[in-house]
Amino acid sequence: MSRALRSTLLSLLCALPLIAEVPQVPPVKPGIDVLRERNFDVLRGKRVGLITNPTGIAYDMTSTIDILFNAEGVRLVALLGPEHGVRGDVEAGKYVEFYTDRATGLPVYSLYGKTRKPTPEMLRGIDVLVYDIQDIGVRSYTYISTMGLAMEAAAEAGIAFVVLDRPDPLTGLIVTGPMLEPRYKSFVGAYPVPYVYGMTAGEMAEMINGEGWMNGGRKVNLTVVKMEGWKRSMWWDETGLEWVPTSPHIPHAHTTVHYVLTGLLGELGTANQGVGYTLPFELIGAPWVKGAELAAYLNSKNLPGVVFRPMWYKPFYFDTSGIRYEGVQVHIHDRARLDMTQVQIHVLAALLRVYPDWSIFDRAKAERLQMFDKVVGTYDVRRWLLAGVEPDEIVDRLDQARAPFMIKRERYLLYE
């Protein structure tokens, strides 16, 4: 090889990393990218408090914290973190307290510690609260509860609230699951919406504000910085955006779908749904389950879009005994035909009917049953399952109960 050719090849090889580091502009621009292109118009000259976590990033993976901290004319003065913390390194349900962010020197206030609502002390010296967190479109996921409480605090303090919008990974079309009844209102179910509500965080903020769902029916000065390029029919892999885990057990975008298929089971603590193993929410298992038997039963139901395969695993995080679990893995082969609620209800019913001696409800502790009902949003689902109501009949009843919500929802949709 000649010296000239070697020199040319070396030059090309040296240039490759530089080429690879330039991200392509995706079909969808999140709110932070739109705000940056608008030269931070709604924040200029203001002292900003930012509610975020590692999912708050621009399309080029730059943190919203860094973008606002370095933005000319914007003064970022405080960070506020939801469940799992600003850096996303806190286990679900674990409290985090006040600390100083080492990268920026900014104070970090916890919204999952002694208080879940920003206090007047946290908001002192702030002109506008900004919310930038990727959600998964499921009511029991606590980020929308955090957002609503922060909106309420902003309204009480007389400061503005800005949502930097992001895609709903379950699309903006799918609305399914039980409605929340008022008596089950909690941090894992703050608003009277279905389990899967088919709205972005910005649209949900508009609905919370417009429907008077905040304490005392308060309204906040709300601005939603809309995305560009997002369509309601889009799944996450069609947005062109990178997925950052929204919490430790949602490592991939497709996990959001599995969360809806099996998540309720995990609230009971009497069987496992893959949490503690490498496939969170993709499994259904227990030491007393027979994988081939359960797979055959569920596959006999011919549920559209899914197939069940026998599986053996050891969920060390869930059960440190090292006992082998047997069960099934849920494979999604056609998400366009998938009815997530139908699968969820059939899974619960199958465990009750195939393994009556290991009742997932009778063996659950009282506090786990209470949490199950809170997450579901109603006692009806548990009552119907125990009474032997056919799963498809339960799904039909839940579908009918959503009709009033679907009418209200239309007023707050921001995208085609």
MIVEXGU-598318 format. One record per residue (C-alpha): x negated, y, z negated; residue in one letter. Coordinates in steps of 0.25 Angstrom, whole numbers, plus 5000, padded with zeros to 4 digits. Example, Ala and Ser with C-alpha at 12.3 -4.5 7.8 and 13.67 -1.06 7.14 Angstrom:
REM residues 2
PT      u      v      w   residu
PT   4951   4982   4969        A
PT   4945   4996   4971        S
END
This chain:
REM residues 416
PT      u      v      w   residu
PT   5000   5000   5000        M
PT   4994   5013   5004        S
PT   4992   5024   4994        R
PT   5002   5033   5000        A
PT   5013   5023   5000        L
PT   5009   5020   4985        R
PT   5010   5035   4982        S
PT   5024   5036   4989        T
PT   5030   5024   4982        L
PT   5024   5029   4968        L
PT   5031   5042   4971        S
PT   5044   5035   4974        L
PT   5044   5027   4962        L
PT   5041   5039   4953        C
PT   5053   5046   4959        A
PT   5063   5034   4956        L
PT   5065   5037   4942        P
PT   5068   5052   4945        L
PT   5078   5048   4955        I
PT   5085   5038   4946        A
PT   5086   5048   4935        E
PT   5095   5057   4943        V
PT   5109   5053   4940        P
PT   5120   5054   4951        Q
PT   5132   5063   4948        V
PT   5143   5053   4945        P
PT   5157   5053   4950        P
PT   5162   5059   4937        V
PT   5156   5070   4929        K
PT   5159   5070   4914        P
PT   5163   5083   4907        G
PT   5149   5086   4903        I
PT   5144   5087   4917        D
PT   5156   5095   4921        V
PT   5153   5105   4910        L
PT   5138   5105   4913        R
PT   5141   5109   4928        E
PT   5151   5120   4923        R
PT   5139   5126   4915        N
PT   5146   5122   4901        F
PT   5156   5133   4904        D
PT   5166   5129   4892        V
PT   5154   5128   4882        L
PT   5145   5140   4886        R
PT   5143   5150   4874        G
PT   5149   5140   4864        K
PT   5144   5132   4853        R
PT   5147   5118   4856        V
PT   5150   5105   4847        G
PT   5149   5092   4855        L
PT   5156   5079   4852        I
PT   5148   5069   4860        T
PT   5141   5056   4859        N
PT   5131   5048   4869        P
PT   5143   5047   4880        T
PT   5142   5063   4881        G
PT   5133   5063   4893        I
PT   5133   5070   4907        A
PT   5133   5061   4919        Y
PT   5117   5062   4919        D
PT   5117   5056   4905        M
PT   5113   5069   4898        T
PT   5120   5070   4885        S
PT   5131   5081   4883        T
PT   5123   5085   4870        I
PT   5111   5088   4878        D
PT   5119   5095   4889        I
PT   5126   5104   4880        L
PT   5114   5106   4870        F
PT   5106   5112   4882        N
PT   5117   5119   4890        A
PT   5115   5134   4891        E
PT   5125   5142   4885        G
PT   5131   5130   4876        V
PT   5127   5129   4862        R
PT   5129   5115   4857        L
PT   5129   5115   4842        V
PT   5134   5102   4837        A
PT   5137   5088   4840        L
PT   5148   5079   4835        L
PT   5148   5064   4836        G
PT   5160   5054   4837        P
PT   5160   5039   4833        E
PT   5146   5033   4836        H
PT   5139   5047   4835        G
PT   5134   5057   4845        V
PT   5123   5047   4849        R
PT   5132   5035   4849        G
PT   5123   5027   4840        D
PT   5134   5025   4829        V
PT   5142   5012   4827        E
PT   5157   5013   4829        A
PT   5164   5017   4816        G
PT   5151   5022   4809        K
PT   5150   5036   4804        Y
PT   5140   5046   4808        V
PT   5137   5059   4800        E
PT   5131   5072   4803        F
PT   5117   5073   4809        Y
PT   5108   5081   4818        T
PT   5106   5077   4833        D
PT   5091   5075   4835        R
PT   5091   5078   4849        A
PT   5098   5092   4848        T
PT   5097   5096   4833        G
PT   5113   5097   4833        L
PT   5121   5093   4822        P
PT   5129   5081   4825        V
PT   5143   5079   4817        Y
PT   5149   5066   4816        S
PT   5164   5064   4820        L
PT   5164   5050   4815        Y
PT   5159   5052   4801        G
PT   5166   5059   4789        K
PT   5174   5066   4799        T
PT   5179   5063   4813        R
PT   5184   5077   4816        K
PT   5174   5089   4817        P
PT   5175   5097   4805        T
PT   5175   5112   4804        P
PT   5160   5112   4800        E
PT   5156   5104   4812        M
PT   5163   5114   4821        L
PT   5157   5126   4815        R
PT   5150   5134   4825        G
PT   5156   5126   4837        I
PT   5164   5133   4848        D
PT   5168   5121   4856        V
PT   5168   5106   4854        L
PT   5164   5098   4866        V
PT   5168   5083   4867        Y
PT   5160   5074   4876        D
PT   5161   5059   4873        I
PT   5164   5047   4883        Q
PT   5177   5040   4878        D
PT   5182   5027   4882        I
PT   5197   5030   4884        G
PT   5202   5021   4872        V
PT   5210   5027   4861        R
PT   5203   5020   4850        S
PT   5189   5025   4854        Y
PT   5187   5036   4844        T
PT   5181   5047   4853        Y
PT   5194   5053   4857        I
PT   5198   5053   4842        S
PT   5185   5061   4840        T
PT   5188   5070   4851        M
PT   5202   5073   4846        G
PT   5198   5076   4832        L
PT   5187   5086   4837        A
PT   5197   5093   4846        M
PT   5206   5094   4833        E
PT   5194   5100   4826        A
PT   5191   5110   4837        A
PT   5205   5114   4837        A
PT   5205   5117   4822        E
PT   5192   5125   4823        A
PT   5196   5133   4835        G
PT   5185   5128   4844        I
PT   5186   5123   4859        A
PT   5185   5108   4863        F
PT   5179   5103   4876        V
PT   5179   5089   4881        V
PT   5169   5085   4891        L
PT   5177   5074   4898        D
PT   5173   5060   4902        R
PT   5179   5048   4909        P
PT   5188   5038   4903        D
PT   5181   5025   4906        P
PT   5194   5017   4906        L
PT   5199   5027   4917        T
PT   5209   5038   4916        G
PT   5220   5029   4921        L
PT   5221   5017   4911        I
PT   5230   5020   4899        V
PT   5233   5007   4891        T
PT   5235   5002   4877        G
PT   5243   5005   4865        P
PT   5247   5019   4861        M
PT   5242   5025   4847        L
PT   5254   5026   4837        E
PT   5253   5038   4828        P
PT   5251   5030   4815        R
PT   5239   5023   4821        Y
PT   5232   5036   4824        K
PT   5217   5035   4819        S
PT   5203   5038   4824        F
PT   5204   5026   4833        V
PT   5217   5031   4839        G
PT   5219   5046   4837        A
PT   5229   5049   4848        Y
PT   5242   5043   4853        P
PT   5236   5037   4866        V
PT   5235   5023   4872        P
PT   5223   5015   4869        Y
PT   5217   5018   4883        V
PT   5222   5032   4886        Y
PT   5216   5034   4900        G
PT   5211   5048   4897        M
PT   5197   5055   4897        T
PT   5193   5062   4884        A
PT   5196   5076   4890        G
PT   5210   5071   4893        E
PT   5212   5065   4879        M
PT   5208   5078   4873        A
PT   5218   5086   4882        E
PT   5229   5076   4877        M
PT   5225   5077   4862        I
PT   5225   5092   4864        N
PT   5238   5093   4872        G
PT   5246   5083   4864        E
PT   5243   5090   4851        G
PT   5236   5077   4845        W
PT   5227   5085   4836        M
PT   5230   5088   4822        N
PT   5241   5098   4820        G
PT   5243   5098   4836        G
PT   5231   5107   4837        R
PT   5225   5111   4851        K
PT   5211   5113   4854        V
PT   5205   5122   4865        N
PT   5201   5110   4874        L
PT   5193   5110   4887        T
PT   5190   5097   4894        V
PT   5179   5097   4904        V
PT   5184   5087   4914        K
PT   5175   5077   4922        M
PT   5173   5078   4937        E
PT   5176   5066   4946        G
PT   5183   5057   4936        W
PT   5196   5050   4940        K
PT   5205   5043   4931        R
PT   5203   5030   4939        S
PT   5188   5029   4936        M
PT   5182   5019   4927        W
PT   5169   5023   4921        W
PT   5160   5016   4931        D
PT   5167   5024   4942        E
PT   5162   5038   4935        T
PT   5148   5036   4938        G
PT   5144   5040   4924        L
PT   5135   5032   4914        E
PT   5142   5025   4902        W
PT   5136   5028   4889        V
PT   5142   5019   4878        P
PT   5153   5027   4871        T
PT   5151   5018   4858        S
PT   5142   5006   4855        P
PT   5152   4996   4859        H
PT   5156   5003   4872        I
PT   5143   5001   4880        P
PT   5148   5001   4894        H
PT   5160   5008   4901        A
PT   5167   4995   4904        H
PT   5167   4992   4889        T
PT   5178   5003   4888        T
PT   5187   4994   4895        V
PT   5183   4982   4886        H
PT   5185   4990   4874        Y
PT   5200   4991   4878        V
PT   5201   4976   4881        L
PT   5196   4971   4867        T
PT   5193   4983   4858        G
PT   5206   4981   4849        L
PT   5201   4967   4846        L
PT   5189   4973   4839        G
PT   5197   4981   4829        E
PT   5202   4968   4822        L
PT   5188   4962   4819        G
PT   5193   4948   4821        T
PT   5187   4946   4835        A
PT   5177   4952   4843        N
PT   5177   4960   4856        Q
PT   5163   4960   4859        G
PT   5158   4971   4850        V
PT   5145   4966   4844        G
PT   5141   4959   4856        Y
PT   5136   4964   4870        T
PT   5150   4965   4876        L
PT   5158   4974   4867        P
PT   5173   4973   4870        F
PT   5171   4963   4881        E
PT   5173   4951   4872        L
PT   5184   4944   4864        I
PT   5178   4934   4854        G
PT   5177   4928   4840        A
PT   5171   4916   4834        P
PT   5185   4909   4834        W
PT   5188   4912   4849        V
PT   5186   4902   4860        K
PT   5181   4909   4872        G
PT   5186   4900   4883        A
PT   5200   4899   4876        E
PT   5202   4914   4875        L
PT   5197   4917   4889        A
PT   5207   4907   4895        A
PT   5218   4913   4887        Y
PT   5215   4927   4891        L
PT   5212   4924   4905        N
PT   5226   4916   4906        S
PT   5232   4930   4904        K
PT   5227   4935   4917        N
PT   5224   4949   4912        L
PT   5221   4958   4924        P
PT   5207   4962   4925        G
PT   5200   4954   4915        V
PT   5195   4940   4913        V
PT   5190   4933   4900        F
PT   5177   4924   4899        R
PT   5173   4916   4887        P
PT   5162   4922   4879        M
PT   5153   4919   4867        W
PT   5145   4929   4859        Y
PT   5140   4934   4846        K
PT   5144   4948   4842        P
PT   5133   4950   4831        F
PT   5138   4965   4828        Y
PT   5152   4960   4826        F
PT   5149   4947   4819        D
PT   5134   4946   4813        T
PT   5136   4931   4810        S
PT   5132   4927   4824        G
PT   5144   4918   4826        I
PT   5147   4916   4841        R
PT   5160   4922   4846        Y
PT   5168   4916   4857        E
PT   5178   4924   4866        G
PT   5179   4930   4879        V
PT   5173   4941   4887        Q
PT   5183   4951   4894        V
PT   5179   4953   4909        H
PT   5185   4964   4916        I
PT   5186   4961   4931        H
PT   5196   4971   4936        D
PT   5198   4983   4928        R
PT   5208   4989   4937        A
PT   5218   4978   4933        R
PT   5214   4978   4919        L
PT   5224   4981   4908        D
PT   5215   4984   4896        M
PT   5227   4983   4886        T
PT   5232   4970   4891        Q
PT   5219   4964   4889        V
PT   5217   4969   4875        Q
PT   5231   4964   4871        I
PT   5229   4951   4877        H
PT   5215   4949   4870        V
PT   5222   4952   4857        L
PT   5233   4943   4860        A
PT   5224   4931   4865        A
PT   5216   4931   4852        L
PT   5229   4930   4844        L
PT   5235   4919   4852        R
PT   5223   4911   4855        V
PT   5218   4912   4841        Y
PT   5229   4914   4831        P
PT   5221   4908   4820        D
PT   5211   4919   4821        W
PT   5221   4930   4822        S
PT   5214   4943   4826        I
PT   5224   4951   4818        F
PT   5227   4943   4806        D
PT   5212   4941   4803        R
PT   5209   4956   4805        A
PT   5207   4965   4792        K
PT   5217   4975   4789        A
PT   5209   4987   4793        E
PT   5205   4980   4806        R
PT   5220   4978   4809        L
PT   5222   4993   4806        Q
PT   5211   4997   4815        M
PT   5216   4988   4826        F
PT   5230   4995   4825        D
PT   5224   5009   4825        K
PT   5215   5006   4837        V
PT   5227   5000   4845        V
PT   5236   5012   4840        G
PT   5248   5003   4836        T
PT   5251   4991   4828        Y
PT   5260   4986   4839        D
PT   5249   4979   4847        V
PT   5245   4971   4835        R
PT   5260   4968   4831        R
PT   5263   4964   4845        W
PT   5251   4954   4846        L
PT   5254   4948   4833        L
PT   5269   4946   4837        A
PT   5264   4939   4849        G
PT   5269   4949   4859        V
PT   5263   4946   4873        E
PT   5251   4955   4877        P
PT   5257   4960   4890        D
PT   5270   4964   4882        E
PT   5261   4972   4872        I
PT   5254   4979   4884        V
PT   5268   4982   4890        D
PT   5272   4988   4877        R
PT   5259   4997   4876        L
PT   5261   5001   4890        D
PT   5275   5007   4887        Q
PT   5270   5014   4875        A
PT   5260   5022   4883        R
PT   5271   5029   4892        A
PT   5272   5042   4884        P
PT   5257   5044   4883        F
PT   5255   5042   4898        M
PT   5265   5054   4901        I
PT   5257   5063   4891        K
PT   5244   5059   4896        R
PT   5246   5064   4910        E
PT   5246   5078   4905        R
PT   5231   5077   4900        Y
PT   5225   5070   4912        L
PT   5213   5079   4918        L
PT   5209   5070   4929        Y
PT   5216   5064   4942        E
END
